Amino acid sequence: HRSMAAVISELFLNPICKQSELVPRCWQHRLHRAIFDLWLDKRQPADIKSQVRRIFLPKFSNKKDKPVMVLEDRVVKLNVREKESIQEAVRRFRKLVERSGIKKEMRRREYYEKPSELAAELVFERIPYTPEELIATAEREFSWCDGEFRRAAQDLGFGDDARAALEHVKDLHEEPGGQPALVRALALEAVDFLRKNDLVTVPRLCEETWRMEMMPPDRQRVSPFFLGGDTIMVSFPTSGMTHDEKRMSLRGNNRHFARATVHHELIPGHHLQQFMLARHKPYRSLFETPFWVEGWALHWEMLLWDLGFAQTPEDRIGMLFWRRHRCGRIVFSLRFHLGQMTAEECVDYLVERVGHERANAEGEVRRSFGGEYPPLYQ
């Protein structure tokens, strides 16, 4: 609602952030949520009565002209009085901010502290853990995956050599040109499993309206695997790749890896997720968070594992590979932003610890640190 957006912008942003031309993404989300509060109220701004609006004040560091935000514990409350105009409320709010001394404290700290955007992201997402605790959790999940990997390797006759079993599965890929037929068959298989087990309602329109595109070569440099939604984008070897790169593309998107990827990207994953979001409470798209976007698809990966969707040891390795991939993302992404790993070390980590092909690991690191995805996107 335009008038509501104008009110929130006037109340929240202008008194605090006008000294900075760039407003960090976290603060933009904070603004969106404030607007949402007004929408839920179902009243025009002029009719707001005795509502408390809490403003979490950010502070900026303009070192190197790169403003960074952290959220403070300090709160300024504004009770909008009955019959009070918006202009009067804005004037009172500005006085409250000045009297609180927060703006003065922000300016004082600006040159003495280096705020952490990673800490701001965790606070904003309501994650009550430090980066170190999240890394420790990822390592525990890694240990579980390692144990399951060894069991699958034993079932394949490789003993405890999980790496040999992984290399065996990577070689079970389609011939060049065979990926589209494979993706279609895997998509139908996933929907059939959902219906047989009565897991979730899949609208017929959702099932019939997804599309497939082959991913452009330049996009594969940052997305070496599949991407999804109503269109699944499929990575495949291209004429511009070297022979080794073509081999790594095929091995990194083999049948059993793809079997776990397709249901993540289409149904019941991102395609079903976005299909329903567009039709039920679509205003929630304003408050997109990686914990909703990827959390939904990861939930289904874990549920399908528990329900026995993996039919063979090779299928189990395919699903476990992506579970390890998630653990690896948490570790290398957070450590990179904490200054504990370089980009090159992140690539080596994905190759040696997770089991990625090197070209695919390089693409994953480019994707994670290229600016399109936030630090907590796992």
C-alpha positions as CSV (number, residue, x, y, z in Angstrom):
1,H,0.0,0.0,0.0
2,R,1.7,3.2,-1.2
3,S,0.6,5.4,1.7
4,M,1.7,2.8,4.3
5,A,5.0,2.4,2.6
6,A,5.5,6.2,2.7
7,V,4.6,6.3,6.4
8,I,7.0,3.6,7.3
9,S,9.8,5.1,5.2
10,E,9.2,8.4,6.9
11,L,9.0,6.9,10.4
12,F,11.8,4.4,10.2
13,L,14.3,5.2,7.5
14,N,14.6,8.9,7.0
15,P,15.5,10.0,10.6
16,I,18.1,7.3,10.9
17,C,19.6,6.5,7.5
18,K,19.6,9.7,5.5
19,Q,23.3,10.1,6.1
20,S,24.0,7.0,4.1
21,E,23.0,6.6,0.4
22,L,23.1,2.8,0.6
23,V,20.7,1.0,2.9
24,P,21.9,-2.6,3.6
25,R,19.7,-5.5,2.5
26,C,18.9,-6.5,6.1
27,W,17.5,-3.1,6.8
28,Q,15.3,-3.2,3.7
29,H,13.8,-6.5,5.0
30,R,13.2,-4.8,8.3
31,L,11.3,-2.1,6.5
32,H,9.2,-4.7,4.6
33,R,8.3,-6.4,7.8
34,A,7.2,-3.1,9.4
35,I,5.0,-2.5,6.3
36,F,3.5,-6.0,6.8
37,D,2.6,-5.1,10.4
38,L,0.4,-2.3,9.1
39,W,-1.1,-4.6,6.5
40,L,-2.2,-7.0,9.1
41,D,-3.8,-4.2,11.1
42,K,-6.2,-3.7,8.1
43,R,-6.6,0.0,8.9
44,Q,-5.4,3.1,7.1
45,P,-2.4,4.9,8.7
46,A,-4.6,7.8,9.8
47,D,-6.8,5.4,11.8
48,I,-3.9,3.7,13.8
49,K,-4.7,3.8,17.5
50,S,-2.3,3.3,20.3
51,Q,0.0,1.0,18.4
52,V,3.6,0.4,19.5
53,R,6.2,0.5,16.7
54,R,9.6,-0.8,17.7
55,I,12.5,0.5,15.7
56,F,15.8,-1.4,15.9
57,L,18.3,1.2,15.1
58,P,21.3,0.2,12.9
59,K,24.7,1.7,12.9
60,F,26.8,2.2,9.9
61,S,30.5,2.1,9.2
62,N,31.5,4.2,6.2
63,K,35.0,2.9,6.1
64,K,36.1,2.5,2.5
65,D,32.6,3.9,1.5
66,K,31.0,0.5,2.2
67,P,28.3,0.9,4.8
68,V,27.7,-2.2,6.9
69,M,24.8,-2.6,9.4
70,V,24.4,-4.3,12.8
71,L,21.2,-4.3,14.8
72,E,21.3,-2.9,18.3
73,D,19.4,-4.0,21.4
74,R,18.2,-0.5,21.9
75,V,14.6,0.2,21.1
76,V,12.7,3.4,20.6
77,K,8.9,3.1,21.0
78,L,6.3,5.4,19.6
79,N,2.7,5.2,20.8
80,V,0.6,6.8,18.1
81,R,-2.1,8.8,19.8
82,E,-5.7,8.7,18.9
83,K,-6.6,11.2,16.2
84,E,-2.9,12.1,15.8
85,S,-1.9,12.9,12.3
86,I,1.0,11.1,10.7
87,Q,3.0,14.4,10.4
88,E,2.7,15.0,14.1
89,A,3.7,11.4,14.8
90,V,6.8,11.8,12.7
91,R,7.8,15.0,14.5
92,R,7.4,13.3,17.9
93,F,9.4,10.3,16.7
94,R,12.3,12.5,15.5
95,K,12.4,14.2,18.9
96,L,12.4,10.8,20.7
97,V,15.3,9.7,18.6
98,E,17.3,12.8,19.3
99,R,16.6,12.7,23.1
100,S,17.6,9.0,23.3
101,G,21.1,9.9,22.3
102,I,21.2,6.9,20.0
103,K,22.1,8.9,16.9
104,K,25.0,10.5,18.8
105,E,26.2,7.1,20.0
106,M,25.9,5.8,16.4
107,R,28.1,8.6,15.1
108,R,30.6,8.1,18.0
109,R,31.0,4.4,17.4
110,E,31.2,4.8,13.6
111,Y,34.9,5.2,13.7
112,Y,35.7,2.9,16.6
113,E,34.0,-0.3,15.8
114,K,33.8,-2.6,12.8
115,P,30.3,-4.1,12.7
116,S,29.7,-7.6,11.5
117,E,27.2,-8.0,8.7
118,L,27.2,-11.8,9.3
119,A,26.1,-11.1,12.9
120,A,23.4,-8.8,11.6
121,E,22.1,-11.5,9.3
122,L,21.9,-14.1,12.1
123,V,20.0,-11.6,14.4
124,F,17.6,-10.7,11.6
125,E,16.9,-14.3,10.8
126,R,16.2,-15.1,14.5
127,I,19.0,-17.6,14.6
128,P,20.1,-18.0,18.3
129,Y,23.5,-19.4,17.5
130,T,26.9,-18.0,16.8
131,P,28.7,-18.8,13.5
132,E,31.0,-21.1,15.5
133,E,28.0,-23.1,16.9
134,L,26.5,-23.4,13.4
135,I,29.9,-24.8,12.1
136,A,30.0,-27.3,15.0
137,T,26.4,-28.4,14.1
138,A,27.4,-28.9,10.5
139,E,30.4,-31.0,11.5
140,R,28.1,-33.3,13.6
141,E,25.8,-33.7,10.6
142,F,28.9,-34.5,8.5
143,S,29.8,-37.3,10.9
144,W,26.3,-38.8,10.4
145,C,26.6,-38.6,6.6
146,D,30.0,-40.2,6.8
147,G,28.6,-43.2,8.6
148,E,25.8,-43.6,6.2
149,F,28.2,-43.2,3.3
150,R,30.4,-46.1,4.7
151,R,27.3,-48.3,5.0
152,A,26.3,-47.7,1.4
153,A,29.9,-48.3,0.3
154,Q,29.9,-51.7,2.1
155,D,26.6,-52.6,0.3
156,L,28.3,-51.9,-3.0
157,G,31.3,-54.0,-2.1
158,F,33.8,-51.2,-1.5
159,G,34.3,-51.9,2.2
160,D,34.9,-48.7,4.2
161,D,36.3,-46.9,1.1
162,A,33.5,-44.3,0.7
163,R,35.5,-42.3,-1.8
164,A,35.8,-45.3,-4.1
165,A,32.0,-45.8,-3.9
166,L,31.4,-42.1,-4.7
167,E,33.7,-42.3,-7.8
168,H,31.8,-45.4,-8.9
169,V,28.4,-43.5,-8.6
170,K,29.8,-40.5,-10.5
171,D,30.7,-42.7,-13.5
172,L,27.0,-43.8,-13.8
173,H,26.0,-40.8,-15.9
174,E,24.0,-40.4,-19.1
175,E,25.7,-40.1,-22.4
176,P,25.9,-36.5,-23.9
177,G,22.3,-35.5,-24.9
178,G,20.6,-37.8,-22.5
179,Q,20.0,-35.4,-19.6
180,P,16.5,-34.1,-20.7
181,A,14.9,-37.6,-20.9
182,L,16.5,-38.5,-17.5
183,V,15.2,-35.3,-15.9
184,R,11.6,-35.9,-17.1
185,A,11.6,-39.5,-15.9
186,L,12.9,-38.5,-12.5
187,A,10.3,-35.8,-12.1
188,L,7.5,-38.2,-12.9
189,E,9.0,-40.8,-10.5
190,A,9.0,-38.2,-7.6
191,V,5.4,-37.2,-8.1
192,D,4.3,-40.8,-8.3
193,F,6.1,-41.6,-5.0
194,L,4.3,-38.6,-3.3
195,R,0.9,-39.8,-4.5
196,K,1.5,-43.4,-3.6
197,N,2.5,-42.4,0.0
198,D,-0.2,-39.7,0.3
199,L,2.4,-37.2,1.3
200,V,1.2,-33.9,-0.2
201,T,-1.4,-32.7,-2.6
202,V,0.1,-31.9,-6.0
203,P,-2.3,-29.8,-8.1
204,R,-2.6,-31.1,-11.6
205,L,-1.8,-27.7,-13.0
206,C,1.4,-27.6,-11.0
207,E,2.4,-31.1,-12.2
208,E,1.8,-30.2,-15.9
209,T,3.2,-26.7,-16.2
210,W,6.9,-27.0,-15.4
211,R,9.4,-26.5,-18.2
212,M,13.0,-27.5,-18.9
213,E,15.8,-25.5,-20.3
214,M,19.5,-26.3,-20.9
215,M,21.6,-23.9,-18.9
216,P,23.8,-21.5,-20.9
217,P,27.5,-22.1,-20.7
218,D,28.3,-18.8,-18.9
219,R,25.7,-19.6,-16.3
220,Q,27.2,-23.0,-15.7
221,R,30.4,-21.3,-14.4
222,V,28.4,-20.2,-11.3
223,S,25.7,-22.9,-11.3
224,P,27.3,-26.2,-12.3
225,F,24.2,-28.2,-11.1
226,F,20.5,-27.9,-11.8
227,L,18.4,-24.8,-10.9
228,G,14.6,-25.0,-10.4
229,G,11.2,-23.4,-10.0
230,D,8.6,-23.6,-12.8
231,T,11.6,-24.0,-15.1
232,I,14.3,-26.5,-14.3
233,M,17.6,-25.5,-15.8
234,V,19.9,-28.4,-16.6
235,S,23.7,-28.3,-16.6
236,F,25.3,-30.3,-19.4
237,P,28.6,-30.4,-21.4
238,T,28.9,-27.8,-24.1
239,S,31.2,-27.4,-27.1
240,G,33.2,-24.6,-25.5
241,M,34.3,-26.9,-22.6
242,T,37.5,-28.8,-22.6
243,H,37.3,-32.6,-22.5
244,D,38.0,-32.7,-18.8
245,E,35.4,-30.0,-18.1
246,K,32.8,-32.1,-20.1
247,R,33.7,-35.1,-18.0
248,M,33.3,-33.2,-14.8
249,S,29.9,-31.9,-15.8
250,L,28.6,-35.4,-16.6
251,R,30.1,-36.9,-13.5
252,G,28.8,-34.1,-11.2
253,N,25.3,-34.5,-12.6
254,N,25.1,-38.3,-12.8
255,R,21.9,-40.3,-12.6
256,H,21.9,-40.7,-8.9
257,F,22.9,-37.1,-8.0
258,A,20.3,-36.0,-10.4
259,R,17.6,-38.2,-8.8
260,A,18.0,-36.2,-5.6
261,T,18.3,-32.9,-7.4
262,V,15.2,-33.1,-9.6
263,H,12.7,-33.5,-6.7
264,H,14.5,-30.7,-4.9
265,E,14.1,-28.3,-7.8
266,L,10.6,-29.3,-9.0
267,I,8.1,-31.3,-7.0
268,P,7.8,-31.4,-4.0
269,G,10.6,-28.8,-4.0
270,H,10.9,-25.3,-5.4
271,H,8.3,-25.6,-8.2
272,L,5.5,-26.7,-5.8
273,Q,6.7,-24.2,-3.3
274,Q,6.6,-21.3,-5.7
275,F,3.3,-22.5,-7.3
276,M,1.5,-22.4,-3.9
277,L,3.1,-19.2,-2.8
278,A,1.8,-17.4,-5.9
279,R,-1.7,-18.5,-5.1
280,H,-1.9,-18.4,-1.3
281,K,-0.9,-15.3,0.7
282,P,1.4,-14.0,-2.1
283,Y,2.3,-10.9,0.0
284,R,4.6,-13.2,2.0
285,S,7.0,-13.0,-1.0
286,L,8.1,-9.6,0.4
287,F,9.8,-11.5,3.3
288,E,11.8,-14.0,1.4
289,T,14.5,-15.8,3.5
290,P,16.9,-18.6,2.6
291,F,15.5,-20.5,5.5
292,W,12.2,-20.6,3.8
293,V,13.4,-21.1,0.2
294,E,16.0,-23.8,0.8
295,G,14.5,-25.0,4.0
296,W,11.4,-26.3,2.2
297,A,13.4,-28.3,-0.3
298,L,15.8,-29.6,2.3
299,H,12.9,-30.7,4.5
300,W,11.7,-32.9,1.6
301,E,15.2,-34.3,1.0
302,M,15.3,-35.4,4.6
303,L,11.7,-36.7,4.7
304,L,12.1,-38.7,1.5
305,W,15.3,-40.2,2.9
306,D,13.4,-41.3,6.0
307,L,10.6,-42.8,3.8
308,G,12.9,-44.9,1.7
309,F,12.9,-43.0,-1.5
310,A,16.4,-44.1,-2.1
311,Q,16.0,-47.6,-3.6
312,T,19.6,-48.7,-4.1
313,P,23.0,-48.0,-2.5
314,E,23.7,-45.8,-5.4
315,D,20.6,-43.8,-4.7
316,R,21.6,-43.5,-1.1
317,I,25.0,-42.1,-2.1
318,G,23.3,-39.6,-4.4
319,M,21.1,-38.3,-1.6
320,L,23.9,-38.3,0.9
321,F,26.2,-36.4,-1.4
322,W,23.7,-33.4,-1.3
323,R,23.3,-33.7,2.4
324,R,27.1,-33.5,2.7
325,H,27.0,-30.6,0.3
326,R,24.7,-28.7,2.6
327,C,27.0,-29.3,5.6
328,G,29.9,-28.2,3.5
329,R,28.2,-25.0,2.5
330,I,27.6,-24.0,6.1
331,V,31.3,-24.7,7.0
332,F,33.1,-23.0,4.0
333,S,30.6,-20.1,3.7
334,L,30.7,-19.1,7.3
335,R,34.5,-19.6,7.6
336,F,35.1,-17.5,4.5
337,H,33.0,-14.6,6.0
338,L,34.8,-15.0,9.3
339,G,38.1,-14.6,7.5
340,Q,39.2,-18.2,8.3
341,M,39.3,-19.6,4.7
342,T,40.2,-18.1,1.3
343,A,38.2,-18.8,-1.8
344,E,40.9,-21.3,-3.0
345,E,40.7,-23.1,0.3
346,C,37.0,-23.3,-0.1
347,V,37.4,-25.0,-3.5
348,D,39.8,-27.5,-2.0
349,Y,37.5,-28.2,0.9
350,L,34.6,-29.0,-1.4
351,V,36.8,-31.3,-3.5
352,E,38.4,-33.1,-0.6
353,R,35.8,-33.2,2.1
354,V,32.5,-33.2,0.1
355,G,33.7,-35.0,-3.1
356,H,32.9,-32.4,-5.8
357,E,34.5,-32.3,-9.2
358,R,37.0,-29.4,-9.1
359,A,35.3,-27.4,-11.9
360,N,32.0,-27.8,-10.1
361,A,33.5,-26.8,-6.8
362,E,34.9,-23.6,-8.4
363,G,31.4,-22.8,-9.7
364,E,29.9,-23.3,-6.3
365,V,32.4,-21.0,-4.7
366,R,31.8,-18.3,-7.4
367,R,28.1,-18.6,-6.8
368,S,28.4,-18.3,-3.0
369,F,30.7,-15.2,-3.0
370,G,29.6,-13.4,-6.2
371,G,27.2,-11.2,-4.4
372,E,23.9,-12.7,-5.6
373,Y,23.4,-14.9,-2.5
374,P,23.7,-13.8,1.1
375,P,26.1,-15.4,3.6
376,L,23.4,-17.5,5.2
377,Y,22.1,-19.0,2.0
378,Q,22.9,-22.7,2.5
